[in-house]
């Protein structure tokens, strides 16, 4: 799922190919275009994930100091 064309254009700044970073608790999930979900983490960051990822904790790329998918 790391192809630029697969990620909805308005959400690319919130998508990490390999987020990594510290593990954070998921507070809420919101459906985005049937295949994606916007996840709010306990660190207050929001990231975009594929819909099938349903774990209770997720690595936050923003807290890990990573950059989201390039806008190119």
C-alpha positions in Angstrom: 0.0 0.0 0.0 2.8 2.4 -0.6 1.9 3.6 -4.1 1.1 7.3 -4.2 -1.9 6.7 -6.5 -3.6 4.4 -3.9 -3.7 7.0 -1.1 -6.5 9.6 -1.4 -4.9 12.9 -2.5 -6.2 15.1 0.3 -4.9 12.7 2.9 -1.3 12.0 1.7 0.2 14.3 4.4 -1.3 12.0 7.0 -0.2 8.6 5.5 3.1 6.9 6.6 4.4 4.0 4.5 6.1 2.5 7.6 5.0 4.6 10.5 7.1 3.1 13.2 7.6 5.5 16.1 6.2 5.1 19.7 3.2 2.8 20.1 0.0 4.9 20.8 -3.5 3.9 21.8 -6.2 4.4 19.2 -9.0 6.7 20.5 -11.3 6.8 17.4 -11.6 5.7 13.8 -13.4 7.4 11.0 -14.1 5.8 7.6 -12.5 7.5 4.5 -13.5 6.5 1.0 -14.4 2.9 1.9 -10.8 1.6 1.8 -9.2 3.9 4.4 -9.6 5.0 8.0 -8.6 8.2 9.8 -7.3 7.2 13.2 -7.0 9.6 16.2 -4.3 8.5 18.6 -3.9 9.3 22.3 -1.0 11.7 21.4 -3.6 13.8 19.5 -2.1 13.0 16.1 -4.3 11.8 13.3 -3.0 9.4 10.7 -4.5 7.6 7.7 -4.4 3.8 7.6 -5.8 1.1 5.4 -9.3 0.0 6.7 -8.2 -3.6 7.4 -5.7 -2.5 10.2 -7.7 -2.8 13.4 -5.1 -3.1 16.2 -5.7 -1.2 19.5 -2.2 0.4 19.4 -0.4 1.8 16.4 3.0 3.4 15.9 2.8 7.2 15.5 5.0 8.4 12.7 4.7 12.0 13.8 5.9 11.2 17.3 8.7 9.1 15.8 10.0 12.1 13.9 9.2 10.7 10.5 7.8 12.5 7.5 4.5 11.4 5.9 4.3 10.3 2.3 5.9 12.8 -0.1 3.6 15.2 -1.9 5.6 15.0 -5.2 
